[in-house]
Amino acid sequence: MGMLKRGISVMLAASLIGLVGCSGKSAKEKELEEKIVELQKQIEKDKVKEEKTEVEEEEQSLEVNVIDPNTDEVIKTFLPEEMGFGTKEEKYKEEVENWVKEIARGTETKDGYDQRMIPDRIGEDGQVIKGTPRVILEEEELLEKVIYAFKKGGTVELPLYVSESGYKPEEVSKLEEVVVASYTTNFDSSVAGRTKNIELSAQAINNVIVGEEDIFSFNTTVGPSDEEHGYQKAMEAVNGKLVEGIGGGICQTSSTLFNAVDTLGVSYVEKHHHSLDVGYVPKGRDATVSYGGLDFRFQNTIGIPVVLKAFIENDALIVEVRTSKANQSLIKS
């Protein structure tokens, strides 16, 4: 409508100019010239007003779309104006920050983009059984990108970083050559439930490859220690007391693993003690776990890939860390 009105005004002004040109020294020349000047001023005012309106409308309609780079799907649309951009800085920043944390880490009902690595393992035939890589959504980077985009609108891709296991396929056949660390704990095999639970959890970590800089998670690797996965009732330490529960005994496996890798230069990401002393390792040398809760996690910072071996001989659980002969001399102290 504004464009049409301005166009008519321009046409009218042009007509008046034409009349002035045709009238020569008409007595109305001065009056017509004044009307032309007034029309031109009005045209400029209308133009400025229209441009201002367009800018305001554009600012109000600014939006920021966050896109999943794997699917090109818009997973979130932010409307800066409605969120208080430019007026309520703390409010909109807090809202964006909370959203970023939620999609990265997940909620009780929905998984986040962050994914712990499920390590590769060596199968019975010597072939690699693939797990899944570690995925991290960089929260600080995403927050900064979204806030910056609030100024002009546009799209932001999720900054997802994928880390594959740090080993070479050609190394696999030699990773079992030498034992570089080991630890043994004993148990009473006449206690059927506990023995079964130790066997299952040991099988779960056996032949697992832990590459350079990989983060090993006991809970992620072993999975749920429930009846559905074959675990049985046995005594376990809970809040300073021994009680019967499904999966009792798996902490002996995690503690034996801890004592094996602790002789190497690994870095600990998460480790917890039991609420009471346990008899299968010295005091303070345990690593308790609970699926969905406490975990035992370490990062392989020794400079070489290794493979874990876990097996039972008589009444003993043995965990070994092995690598190739060529790698043995490269271990970082």
N, C-alpha and C positions, 0 to 999 in steps of 0.2 A: 504494500500500500504506500509506504514511504517513497519507494522508487518511482511509483506511478505519479505521485503528487509532485515529486521533484522534476520528473520528466515534463509534466504539463507546464510547470513554472518555467522551465528552460525554453520550451516551445513558445510560450507567451512572451518571454523576454526577447527571443529571436524575432518574433513578429513585430514587436515594438521597435526593435533596432531597424528592422526593414522599413517601417513607417517613417522613422526619422530620416533614413537615407533617401526616401522617396519624396519627402515633403520639402526638401531644400531648406529655405529660410522661412518655414511656416511659423506663425505666431505661437504654435503649440510645441515647438521644438524643445524649449526649456522644460516644459511640464513633462513631456515624454522621457527626456533624459533622466529626470529625477525619479520617474517611475521605474526606469530600467535599473538605476542604482539600487533602489529599494528592493526590487525583485532579486537582483544578484546577491544582496546581503541576506535576504530570506533563504535563498537557495543554499548559501554557505552554512547558515544556521541549521537548516534541515539536514544537511549532509553530516555535520558534526554530531548532531543529536542521534541520527540513524547509526553512525559508526559506533558511538558510545553504547547505544542499546545493543548492537550486535556483540560488542566486547563483553558486556555484562551477561548477555544470554550465554555466550561461549564459556565464561567463567563458571556460571551456575551449572552448566551441563558437563563440566570436566569429570571424567571418571578414570579410575586406574584399574585395569584388569590384570590379575595374576594368572599366569598360564603354566600348566604342567608341561615341561618340554618333551616328555615321553609320549603324550597324547595330543598336544596342542589344545587341550581343553581348558576353558576358563574356569578356574576353581573358586575364584573370589573376585567380586567387583566392589571397589571402594568408591564412595562419593565424597570427595574431600570437603565440599561445601557443607554437606549435611553433618559431617563429623566434627565440624568446628575448625577446619583448617584456616589459619590466619587469625583466629580469635581465641580458640581454646586449645592451645598447643599441647599442654600436658594431657588433656583428655583424649585427643585423637591419637597421640603417640602411645599412650597406655593401651588403647583399644587395639592398635595394630600390633604392638608387642605381645599382647596376650594371644592374639590370633596366630602369630608366628610360632610361639611356643607350642600351641595346641596342635598345629598341623605337623610340626617337626617331631614332637614327642608322643603325640596321640593322647587319647583319653581312655577312660575305663571301658567305653563302648566302641571306640574306633581307633584303629592303628594309625600311627603317624608315619611320615616319610622316612624317619630314621630307622634303619634296619641293622641289627647285629649280624655279623658274618656267621653263616653256617659253614664250617670248614669242609674242604674237600677231604676225601679219605681214600685209602688204597683198598680195592676190593680183593676178594680171594684169588681172583685171576691175575692180580697185579695191575689191573687197569684202574684209572682214577674215577671215583664216583663223585661227580660234581656237587658242591653245595651251592650257596648263594653268596654274592659279594657283600661287603659292608657298604651301606648307603648312608650318607650324612647330608642333611639339609642345613646349610650354614645360616643359622638364625640371624646373626648380626648383619651379615651381608644382605639378606632378604629385607630386614627391617630398614636398612639404609636406602636400599633401592626403591622400596615402596614410598618412604617419606619424601625422597627426592622427586619421585614421579608425581607427587601431589601438586607440584608447582605448575606443571603443564599438562598433566594427564598422560595417558598412553598405556603401554603394556609392560609387564615385568615377568621374566621367566624365573621359576624356582631355581635357586643355585644348588643343584644336587651334585654331590661328589661321590663317585663309585670307586671303591678300592677292591681290586681282585687280590687273591691270595699271592703272597710274595715268594713264589717259587717258579722254576722253569720245568716244563713237562719232561724234558730230557733228564732231569735230576731224579725223578721219582723212582726209577728202578734201582737206584743206589742209596736211597735214603735210609735203608735199614742196615747198612753195612757195619756201623760201629755204635756202641752204647756210650753216650757222653754223660749220662746222669741216670740214676735209678734210686728207688726207695721201696722198701718192703714193710708191710704191716701184717699182723697175724689176727685171725678170728676163729671162733668156735664153729666149725662146719656142722655141728649137730643141731645148731639153731637154724632150722630150715628157712624161715621167712627172711631173716637177716642175710643168710648166705645167698639166697636167690636174688635179693636186692643188690648185693655187692656184685654178683655175677653180671646182672643186666646193665648196671651202670658202668662196669669195667668194659663190657662189650661195646658200649656206646662211645667210649673215648678211644678204643683200640683202633690203630691204623689211621688215626686222624693226622692230617698234615697241617702243621702250623708254620706258615711261611714267614719270611722276614717282615717285621712290623705288623703281622697279623695280631688281632686281639681275640684271644680264646675265651669263650664264655662257657662255663660248665653247664649252666642251665639250658642255654640255647643248644648246645651239642647233645646233651643227654635227653632233654625233653621232659615231659610230665612224668613224675614217678607215681603213677596211680594204678588202680586195678586194671583199667583198660589196657595199659601197656605191660601188664604182667607182674607188677610189683605187689608184694605181699605185706601182711601186718608184721611189725617188729617193733622193738623198743627204740625210742628216740628221745633226744633231749629237747624239752620245750619249757622255756621260762624257768630254767633252773631245776626242772624235775624230769625224771624218766617216765615217759608215758608211751602207750602203744599207739602206733600210727602206721598208715600205709607208706612204705618206702623207707622205713628205718634201716640205716646201714649205708645209704648212698654217701653220707658224709665221710665214711671211711675211705671211699674212693676219691672224693675231692681232696681230702687231707693227705692221702698218699701221693696224689698228683702234685699237690703243693710242695711237699717235701722233696719230691724228685726235681721239679723245675727250679726250686729255690737254690740249688747248688750251682745254677747258671745265672747269668746276668739279666734275667727277665725283669720287666717292670710291672708292678701290680696296679691294676685298675680298680679292683674291688676285692676285699677279703675280710671275713668276719670270724670271730671266735664263737665257740659254743657258750651257752649260759652256765655250763659246768665242765669240769675236767673229764676228758675221755681217756680210756685206757689203752687205745691202740697207737697213740703217738705221745711224745713227751708234752708236758704242760706248755701251752702257748704255741704249739706247732700244729694246730688243727685249722681247718678251713670249712666252716659250716655252710650249707646251702639249703635252699627251699625254693622249689619251682614257683615262679611268680613273685618271689620275694628276694631273700638274700642270695647272692651269687658269688662265685669265685671266678675272677677274670684277671688275666695277665696278658701283657703284650710281649711278643717275641722281639726283644731288642738285642739279641746276641749276635746278630749279623749274618746268620745262616738259616735256611729252612730246616725243620726237624719233623720227625714223625713220632707220635706217641704209641707206645705198646703197653697194653694193660692185660694181665692174665693171672689166672689162679693156679698155684701149685700146692697141692696138699691143703694145708690150712693157712696159706699165705697169699696175700694180694701183692703183686709186683707191678710197678709202673716204671717203664723205661723211656728215656728220651734218646732217640737215635738219629744219625745223620750219615752222610757219605764220608769215606776216608778223606776225600779231597777237602771237604768242608771242616773237618775236625780241627785243623790247624788255623782256621779262620775265625774261630769263636772269640767274641769280644769278652774280655774279663770284666 
